């Protein structure tokens, strides 16, 4: 594979445009911290929705999907498809609540919902825990994928990829702020999708693959094609579908799919024009994320099994790859080396776009935690707006350097995904209930955070986990590790909730008046309000309609996902039936929307 002049023109032209956007908006973004981190809360739904999609389209995502498909088939993707339930719960229940809260970050929520020293500790600790540590791990995973792509496609050393990819990203992220991130995301989304679709179309038609019809009829591929686990495979149903659908989606915290909303998804909801734009942005994101985007990656992953059937064949084709970087996730990059001139440049630009969109968002979001939730709260409470912007830019650079160093020590994207998934197990239910149950307090969250982390570390990093969940030991089935962490964590935080004092009545009333979540979980607090009435409670309690919309939305998006797959497989009868289901669920959703939308005066 050799890059030609046209490839370099596409790649460097793309770099110039994104850097230019960052410099263009730098003046307005630097006015104050609200502009730098939330763009003055003036963003429309469609722009924020595309920004969310571009952010979650990172360089490690195609590698992760390829790793999943090569190991567990198409059905293995249920390990992340299941988070659609979490996403749509955020859309139809929590998006308007986040926007009404008026906070600058989702961590500021802690001192709105809770009170006293525990709330201050929780906010400050999670600013470092999420904004620095977890954020750094996530960015390192993305950078690891960039390292693997750079080594296979460009012959770059790991440090070269880190330096070249990181410098442009950190410059436009630091100077452009949130507005620069969102504006460039709009461009990055189209470049990334064009590259992914173009690559899938070309690679599936390679002579050794023979086109989509030959691919789906290939005996070695057919066992990987099912969108649902094989009926006879009980363990696969448990691991890939039943546990994720029954437990994982509501119980686990994972970046970008937090139960109840959070992280950079919350940042975009908080930056929206109003509550309806927050709802529209998150719904648009979920449609594009789950229904549109996965199939180009899946097609390349399936085709890679024909060209590179195992890790040994990848190593044989690319002997210069270090042993500690070898894995099934390399197959995506390996396939891209077969692209022709022009398309190769576009695909490389799309992968750069994927990297930049994710890293720039993580940098801006993480630095917002450092500025609002740590620096201003614990270092300098009287910091002016210029100082806050300066600290934001410095922390952006610092986070980039730390994540790059960590990336050089990592090996596998799927391995990191699984660690993060277990690490947040059991905490998700709190993020869902804290809006609708007055009894949850700061100690509930502190307990869940520490218990989940400690138990996960013990099971993942000590021999105890291997002993308890080793199939040969016979103590626990190996698939029950996640449920074990969820059960221990949930029992711990529920116990602490009931043995500690609730938040003060003043704090709870203030929170309710600010967000008006409604519902029976607030009956004790609502009864103390001056303008209390049964009619008010009913109007504020929109959760039943929101859950109905969530279910209709899930049917719509999963139907689109399934129908697209069956059209690709050439199973047109199934595809048409499921398309009909998608149309019916869409019409139902339109009716439900009228009951959920907020009347903006």
Residue pairs with C-beta under 8 A, 6 or more apart in sequence:
1 153
1 337
1 338
1 339
1 344
3 154
3 341
3 344
3 345
3 348
4 341
4 342
4 345
6 341
6 342
6 345
7 341
7 342
7 344
7 345
7 348
8 345
9 345
10 342
10 345
10 346
10 348
10 349
11 345
11 348
11 349
11 352
14 191
14 349
14 352
14 353
15 168
15 352
17 187
18 168
18 172
18 184
18 187
18 188
18 353
18 356
19 168
19 171
19 172
21 172
21 176
21 180
21 183
21 184
21 187
22 171
22 172
22 173
22 175
22 176
22 180
22 184
23 172
23 175
23 176
24 176
25 176
25 177
25 179
25 180
25 183
26 175
26 176
26 177
26 180
28 35
28 179
29 35
29 36
29 39
29 175
29 176
29 177
29 178
29 179
29 180
30 36
30 175
30 177
30 389
31 385
32 385
32 388
32 389
33 104
33 371
33 372
33 385
33 388
33 389
33 392
34 40
34 41
34 104
35 177
35 178
35 179
36 177
36 178
36 388
36 389
36 392
37 104
37 105
37 177
37 178
37 267
37 364
37 367
37 368
37 371
37 372
37 392
38 104
38 178
38 267
38 270
38 271
39 177
39 178
39 179
39 182
39 271
41 270
41 271
41 272
41 273
42 271
42 273
43 182
43 268
43 271
43 272
43 273
43 277
43 281
44 272
44 273
44 277
45 272
45 273
45 276
45 277
45 278
45 279
45 280
45 281
45 284
46 280
46 281
46 284
47 182
47 186
48 182
48 268
48 269
48 271
48 272
48 277
48 281
48 285
49 280
49 281
49 282
49 283
49 284
49 285
49 288
50 185
50 186
50 189
50 284
50 288
51 181
51 182
51 185
51 186
51 189
51 268
51 357
51 361
52 264
52 265
52 268
52 281
52 282
52 285
52 289
53 189
53 285
53 288
53 289
53 293
54 185
54 186
54 188
54 189
54 192
54 353
54 354
54 357
54 358
55 185
55 256
55 264
55 357
55 358
55 361
55 362
56 256
56 285
56 289
56 358
57 188
57 189
57 192
57 193
57 293
57 354
57 357
57 358
58 142
58 145
58 354
58 355
58 357
58 358
58 359
59 142
59 143
59 145
59 146
59 149
59 351
59 354
59 355
59 358
60 141
60 142
60 144
60 145
60 329
60 413
61 145
61 297
61 354
62 145
62 196
62 297
62 300
62 332
62 351
62 354
63 145
63 148
63 149
63 329
63 330
63 332
63 333
63 413
64 329
64 413
64 414
64 417
65 77
65 294
65 297
65 298
65 301
65 332
66 297
66 300
66 301
66 304
66 328
66 329
66 331
66 332
67 327
67 328
67 329
67 412
67 413
67 414
68 76
68 77
68 79
68 301
68 414
69 76
69 77
69 224
69 298
69 301
69 302
70 224
70 301
70 304
70 305
70 328
70 331
71 328
71 414
72 236
72 240
73 223
73 224
73 225
73 226
74 224
74 225
74 226
74 227
74 298
74 302
74 565
75 226
75 227
75 228
75 229
75 230
75 236
75 240
75 241
76 240
77 294
77 298
78 229
78 240
78 241
78 244
78 245
79 240
79 244
79 421
80 257
81 290
81 294
81 558
81 561
82 241
82 244
82 245
82 248
82 249
83 249
83 254
83 257
84 249
84 286
84 290
84 554
84 557
84 558
85 245
85 249
85 250
85 550
85 554
86 249
86 250
86 257
86 258
86 259
86 428
87 257
87 282
87 285
87 286
87 289
87 290
88 283
88 286
88 549
88 550
88 553
88 554
88 557
89 259
89 260
89 432
89 546
89 547
89 550
90 258
90 259
90 260
90 261
90 265
90 282
91 279
91 282
91 283
91 286
91 549
91 550
91 553
92 279
92 283
92 545
92 546
92 547
92 549
92 550
92 553
92 596
93 542
93 543
93 546
93 547
93 550
94 260
94 261
94 435
95 261
95 269
95 275
95 278
95 279
95 281
95 282
96 275
96 276
96 278
96 279
96 598
97 435
97 515
97 517
98 106
98 261
98 266
98 269
98 270
98 278
99 269
99 270
99 272
99 274
99 275
99 277
99 278
100 275
100 514
100 515
100 516
101 109
101 112
101 270
101 514
101 515
102 514
103 109
103 112
103 270
104 270
104 368
104 372
105 266
105 267
105 270
105 368
105 369
105 372
105 373
106 261
106 262
106 263
106 266
106 267
106 270
107 123
107 126
107 127
107 130
107 131
107 369
107 372
107 373
108 123
108 372
108 373
110 119
110 122
110 123
110 126
110 442
110 445
111 119
111 120
111 123
112 510
112 511
112 514
113 119
113 434
113 503
113 507
113 511
114 122
114 441
114 442
114 445
114 503
114 507
115 442
115 503
115 504
115 506
115 507
116 442
116 504
118 441
118 442
118 443
118 446
119 442
120 377
121 442
121 446
122 442
122 445
122 446
123 373
123 377
124 373
124 374
124 377
124 378
126 369
126 373
126 449
127 369
127 370
127 372
127 373
127 374
127 377
128 374
129 449
130 263
130 366
130 369
131 365
131 366
131 367
131 368
131 369
131 370
131 373
131 374
132 366
132 369
132 370
132 399
132 402
134 255
134 420
135 255
135 362
135 365
135 366
135 369
135 399
135 403
136 366
136 399
136 402
136 403
136 406
137 403
137 406
137 416
137 420
138 255
138 362
138 420
139 358
139 359
139 362
139 363
139 399
139 400
139 403
139 407
140 403
140 404
140 406
140 407
140 410
140 416
141 407
141 410
141 413
141 416
141 417
142 355
142 358
142 359
142 362
143 161
143 162
143 165
143 166
143 355
143 359
143 403
143 404
143 407
144 407
144 410
144 411
144 413
144 416
145 329
145 355
145 413
146 161
146 162
146 165
146 351
146 355
146 407
147 158
147 161
147 162
147 325
147 407
147 408
148 325
148 329
148 330
148 333
149 161
149 333
149 336
149 351
150 156
150 158
150 160
150 161
150 164
150 165
151 157
151 158
151 161
151 318
151 320
151 321
151 325
152 318
152 321
152 330
152 333
152 334
152 336
152 337
153 333
153 336
153 337
153 348
154 161
154 348
155 320
156 164
158 407
158 408
159 408
162 404
162 407
162 408
165 352
165 355
165 356
166 359
166 400
166 404
168 356
169 355
169 356
169 359
169 360
169 363
169 400
170 363
170 396
170 397
170 400
172 180
172 184
172 356
172 360
173 180
173 181
173 359
173 360
173 363
173 364
173 396
173 400
174 363
174 393
174 396
174 397
175 393
176 183
176 184
177 364
177 389
177 392
178 267
178 271
178 364
180 360
181 357
181 360
181 361
181 364
182 268
182 271
184 356
184 357
184 360
185 357
185 360
185 361
187 353
188 353
188 354
188 356
188 357
189 353
189 357
191 346
191 349
191 350
191 353
192 350
192 351
192 353
192 354
192 357
193 292
193 293
193 296
193 350
194 346
194 350
195 346
195 347
195 348
195 349
195 350
195 351
195 353
196 293
196 296
196 297
196 347
196 350
197 296
198 343
198 346
198 347
199 296
199 300
199 335
199 336
199 339
199 343
199 347
199 350
200 295
200 296
200 297
200 299
200 300
202 339
202 340
202 343
203 209
203 299
203 300
203 303
203 335
203 336
203 338
203 339
204 211
204 212
204 215
204 299
204 300
204 303
205 211
205 212
206 303
206 307
206 338
208 306
208 307
209 215
209 303
209 306
209 307
212 299
212 568
212 570
213 570
215 221
215 299
215 302
215 303
215 306
216 222
216 225
216 568
216 569
216 570
218 306
220 305
220 306
220 309
221 302
221 305
221 306
223 230
224 302
224 305
225 302
225 569
227 561
227 562
227 565
228 241
229 236
229 237
229 240
229 241
230 236
231 237
235 479
238 479
239 479
243 479
243 482
243 483
247 482
247 483
247 486
248 421
248 482
249 259
249 428
250 259
250 428
250 429
250 432
251 259
251 425
251 426
251 427
251 428
251 429
251 486
251 490
252 259
252 421
252 424
252 425
252 426
252 427
252 428
252 482
252 486
253 259
253 262
253 424
253 427
253 428
253 431
254 420
254 421
254 424
255 263
255 264
255 420
256 263
256 264
256 265
258 265
258 266
258 428
258 431
259 428
259 429
259 431
259 432
260 428
260 431
260 432
260 434
260 435
261 269
261 282
262 431
263 365
264 361
264 362
264 365
265 282
265 285
267 364
267 365
267 368
268 281
268 282
269 278
269 281
269 282
270 278
272 278
272 281
274 598
274 600
275 598
275 600
276 597
276 598
276 600
279 596
279 597
279 598
283 553
286 553
286 557
287 557
287 560
290 557
290 558
290 561
291 557
291 560
291 561
291 564
292 560
294 561
295 564
295 565
295 568
297 332
298 565
299 568
300 332
300 335
301 331
301 332
303 335
304 331
304 332
304 334
304 335
305 331
307 334
307 335
307 338
308 314
308 317
308 331
308 334
308 335
311 326
311 327
311 328
311 330
314 321
314 326
314 330
314 331
314 334
315 321
315 326
317 334
318 330
318 334
321 330
324 411
325 411
327 411
327 412
327 414
329 412
329 413
329 414
336 344
336 347
336 348
336 351
339 347
359 400
359 403
362 399
362 403
363 396
363 399
363 400
364 392
364 396
366 395
366 399
367 391
367 392
367 393
367 395
367 396
367 399
368 392
370 391
370 392
370 395
371 388
371 391
371 392
371 395
372 388
375 383
375 388
375 391
376 383
376 388
380 387
383 391
410 416
419 456
419 460
421 482
422 456
422 459
422 460
422 481
422 482
422 485
423 452
423 453
423 456
424 452
425 452
425 456
425 482
425 485
425 486
425 489
426 448
426 451
426 452
426 485
426 486
426 487
426 488
426 489
426 490
426 493
427 445
427 448
427 449
427 452
427 489
429 490
430 440
430 444
430 445
430 448
430 493
433 440
433 521
434 440
434 444
434 445
435 515
435 517
436 517
436 519
436 521
436 522
436 543
437 521
437 522
438 502
438 503
438 508
438 521
438 522
438 524
438 525
439 497
439 498
439 502
439 521
440 497
441 497
441 500
441 501
441 502
441 503
442 503
443 496
443 497
443 500
444 493
444 494
444 496
444 497
444 500
445 493
447 492
447 493
447 496
448 489
448 490
448 492
448 493
451 488
451 489
451 492
451 493
452 485
452 489
455 484
455 485
455 488
455 489
456 485
458 464
458 465
459 465
459 468
459 469
459 481
459 484
459 485
465 481
467 473
467 475
468 475
468 476
468 481
468 484
469 475
469 476
469 477
469 478
469 480
469 481
469 484
470 478
471 477
471 478
476 484
502 508
505 525
505 528
508 525
509 525
509 528
509 529
512 522
512 525
512 526
512 529
513 529
516 540
517 540
518 526
518 537
518 538
518 539
518 540
518 541
518 542
518 543
519 537
519 540
519 541
519 543
520 541
523 537
526 532
526 536
526 537
542 595
542 596
545 592
545 595
545 596
546 596
548 592
549 589
549 592
549 593
549 596
552 585
552 588
552 589
552 592
553 585
553 589
555 581
555 582
555 585
556 582
556 585
556 586
556 589
559 578
559 579
559 581
559 582
559 585
560 582
562 574
562 578
563 575
563 578
563 579
563 582
564 575
566 572
566 574
566 575
566 578
567 575
